Each structure stands twice: as structure tokens, then as C-alpha cells.
Amino acid sequence: MTLHTHTVLLLVVTVATALVGSTSAFAPDSYSKLNVRITSSPSSSSLSMAPRFDTSTERWFTDVPEEMNGSSYGPIGSLYRAGPKPFLQRIFNPDTYDQAVLKYMAQDGCDRKEAQGNMDAFLENPQDWAYQKMEEKKGAAQKDYANANMAPQQVILTTVWACVVVVFFLLSESCR
């Protein structure tokens, strides 16, 4: 195979992976079309459903299928929402990432998608995420990290740019 064939093959695989990985981004939210979190007064049944910490294993866990790992978006969703840092964290440290998401869910009382969005934003830029959270406590608008950068036009633009960067990188390597 020639270098040009390898480049085209890599481009096709990259686009296919991006398209397959991003399909969950277009799935409707199970709560509402506006992605508004509906909360009720805490009851013993809702508290027992939240992720819990097991002191014997020192790990967070959940028994609810909607809160388990893989029930929201995958690593490609993290790549689109917040960039390469959270994507690489999910690839190389999936258990640490999942434990952080479960802990955030338990402490904030949110669903998995919202917790993953916040964790991705935190991993990308902890200072900006913390600043935004402090501003939200003061009354600023709440940022929707769960759906950040997921408009169809933004996903297409990001995919195209990623493919262009990969092609230019491969072409620059072939000229050496």
C-alpha cells in the first residue's frame, strides 16, 4: 500500500469512527426536550437510588441501570464536548473517570449525563469550571455542560476540522 492509500484509509476510518461515536449525541434526552432537570423533595426512596460509597471497598457504586457506566455518552462524546484531555482520561483511566462521575452524581444529585459533562469540563479546564460553578452559586446562568458543543452543525464542523488536521499531519510526515 502506498502512503496515499494509508492516508485515505485513515481518513475514512476517522470519519466513520466520529460518525458512529457521535450518534448518541443526537438521541433525545430521556427527561425532556429542553434538558431541564426536574427535582423533587428528597425522600428516602430517591436517596437510596443515588450512587453510594462502599466503605469496605472504598468505591462508589450504583444499582440503577441508568446510572451505570455506558448508560450515557462514550469517549467520543467527551472528545466532542470538551476536547482531548477528558477523552484521553476516559481511554487510559476509565475506572478513575467512572468513580469521579459517580461521586459527582451523589454529591450534586444529578443524572449521569450531566455529571459526565461536568467531569469533562473539569478535566479540560479545572479553573474555569470552578469559576463557573462559583458564579452559578451567586445566581449566574447555569452552563449546560452535558450538551456543550453538541449542536449538529458544531459536530460536523469539529469532525471536518479533525479530518483536515489529520490529513495535513500525515502529509507533512510523508514529506520528510
C-alpha positions as CSV (number, residue, x, y, z in Angstrom):
1,M,0.0,0.0,0.0
2,T,1.2,3.5,-0.8
3,L,1.3,6.4,1.6
4,H,-1.6,8.0,-0.2
5,T,-3.7,4.8,0.3
6,H,-2.8,4.8,4.0
7,T,-3.9,8.4,4.3
8,V,-7.2,7.9,2.6
9,L,-7.8,4.7,4.7
10,L,-7.1,6.6,7.9
11,L,-9.3,9.5,6.9
12,V,-12.2,7.1,6.2
13,V,-11.7,5.3,9.5
14,T,-11.5,8.6,11.3
15,V,-14.7,9.9,9.8
16,A,-16.5,6.6,10.3
17,T,-15.5,6.5,14.0
18,A,-16.6,10.1,14.5
19,L,-19.9,9.5,12.9
20,V,-20.6,6.2,14.8
21,G,-19.4,7.7,18.1
22,S,-21.5,10.8,17.7
23,T,-24.8,9.2,17.0
24,S,-25.6,9.0,20.7
25,A,-25.2,12.8,20.8
26,F,-28.4,13.1,18.7
27,A,-30.5,10.8,20.8
28,P,-33.3,12.6,22.6
29,D,-32.8,13.2,26.3
30,S,-34.9,10.9,28.4
31,Y,-36.0,13.7,30.7
32,S,-37.3,16.4,28.4
33,K,-36.6,18.2,25.1
34,L,-35.4,21.2,27.0
35,N,-32.9,19.2,29.2
36,V,-34.4,20.7,32.3
37,R,-33.7,18.7,35.4
38,I,-36.8,18.1,37.4
39,T,-36.1,17.7,41.0
40,S,-38.5,16.8,43.8
41,S,-38.1,17.0,47.5
42,P,-35.6,14.3,48.7
43,S,-37.2,11.2,50.0
44,S,-35.8,8.0,51.4
45,S,-36.5,6.2,48.1
46,S,-34.7,8.8,45.9
47,L,-31.8,8.9,48.3
48,S,-31.4,5.1,48.2
49,M,-31.3,5.2,44.3
50,A,-28.3,7.7,44.2
51,P,-24.8,6.3,43.8
52,R,-23.4,5.2,47.2
53,F,-20.0,4.8,48.7
54,D,-19.0,1.4,49.9
55,T,-16.6,1.8,52.8
56,S,-15.3,-1.7,52.7
57,T,-14.1,-1.4,49.0
58,E,-13.7,2.4,49.1
59,R,-15.6,2.7,45.8
60,W,-18.7,4.4,44.6
61,F,-21.4,2.1,43.1
62,T,-24.9,2.2,41.8
63,D,-27.5,-0.4,41.2
64,V,-29.6,1.7,38.8
65,P,-29.0,0.8,35.1
66,E,-29.5,4.4,34.0
67,E,-26.6,5.5,36.3
68,M,-24.1,2.7,35.3
69,N,-21.1,3.2,33.2
70,G,-22.0,3.2,29.5
71,S,-25.6,4.4,30.0
72,S,-24.8,7.9,28.8
73,Y,-22.3,9.0,26.1
74,G,-19.0,7.4,25.3
75,P,-15.4,8.7,25.0
76,I,-16.2,10.2,21.6
77,G,-18.9,12.3,23.2
78,S,-16.2,13.6,25.7
79,L,-14.0,14.4,22.8
80,Y,-16.7,16.5,21.1
81,R,-17.9,18.2,24.3
82,A,-14.6,19.1,25.9
83,G,-11.7,18.1,23.8
84,P,-8.8,15.6,24.0
85,K,-8.0,15.8,27.8
86,P,-11.2,14.2,29.1
87,F,-11.2,11.8,26.0
88,L,-7.7,10.6,26.9
89,Q,-8.6,10.4,30.6
90,R,-11.5,8.1,29.7
91,I,-9.3,5.9,27.5
92,F,-6.4,5.5,29.9
93,N,-8.1,5.8,33.3
94,P,-11.7,4.6,32.8
95,D,-12.2,3.4,36.3
96,T,-11.0,6.7,37.9
97,Y,-13.2,8.6,35.5
98,D,-16.2,6.5,36.4
99,Q,-15.6,6.8,40.1
100,A,-15.4,10.6,39.7
101,V,-18.6,10.7,37.8
102,L,-20.4,8.6,40.4
103,K,-19.1,10.8,43.2
104,Y,-20.3,13.9,41.4
105,M,-23.7,12.3,40.8
106,A,-24.1,11.5,44.5
107,Q,-22.9,14.9,45.7
108,D,-24.8,17.1,43.2
109,G,-27.9,14.9,42.8
110,C,-27.8,14.9,39.0
111,D,-28.1,12.3,36.3
112,R,-25.1,10.6,34.7
113,K,-25.1,12.7,31.5
114,E,-24.9,15.9,33.5
115,A,-22.2,14.5,35.8
116,Q,-20.1,13.4,32.8
117,G,-20.5,16.8,31.1
118,N,-19.3,18.5,34.3
119,M,-16.4,16.0,34.8
120,D,-15.3,16.5,31.1
121,A,-15.4,20.3,31.6
122,F,-13.4,19.9,34.9
123,L,-10.8,17.7,33.3
124,E,-10.5,20.2,30.3
125,N,-10.0,23.3,32.5
126,P,-10.5,22.9,36.3
127,Q,-10.1,26.7,37.0
128,D,-12.7,27.8,34.5
129,W,-15.1,25.0,35.7
130,A,-14.7,26.0,39.3
131,Y,-15.2,29.7,38.5
132,Q,-18.4,28.9,36.6
133,K,-19.7,26.9,39.5
134,M,-19.0,29.7,41.9
135,E,-20.7,32.2,39.6
136,E,-23.7,29.8,39.3
137,K,-24.0,29.8,43.2
138,K,-24.1,33.6,43.0
139,G,-27.0,33.5,40.6
140,A,-25.4,33.4,37.2
141,A,-26.9,31.3,34.4
142,Q,-26.2,27.5,34.7
143,K,-24.0,26.2,31.9
144,D,-25.2,23.1,30.3
145,Y,-22.0,21.0,30.1
146,A,-24.0,17.9,29.2
147,N,-24.9,19.3,25.8
148,A,-21.9,21.6,25.2
149,N,-20.7,21.7,21.6
150,M,-23.3,19.1,20.5
151,A,-25.4,21.1,18.0
152,P,-25.4,19.1,14.7
153,Q,-23.5,22.0,12.9
154,Q,-20.9,22.0,15.6
155,V,-20.4,18.2,15.5
156,I,-20.0,18.3,11.7
157,L,-17.6,21.3,11.8
158,T,-15.5,19.6,14.5
159,T,-15.4,16.3,12.5
160,V,-14.3,18.1,9.3
161,W,-11.6,20.1,11.1
162,A,-10.3,16.9,12.8
163,C,-10.1,15.2,9.5
164,V,-8.3,18.2,7.9
165,V,-5.7,18.3,10.7
166,V,-5.1,14.5,10.5
167,V,-4.6,14.7,6.7
168,F,-2.2,17.6,7.0
169,F,-0.3,15.8,9.7
170,L,0.0,12.7,7.6
171,L,1.0,14.7,4.5
172,S,3.7,16.6,6.5
173,E,5.1,13.3,7.8
174,S,5.2,11.9,4.3
175,C,7.3,14.9,3.0
176,R,10.1,14.2,5.5
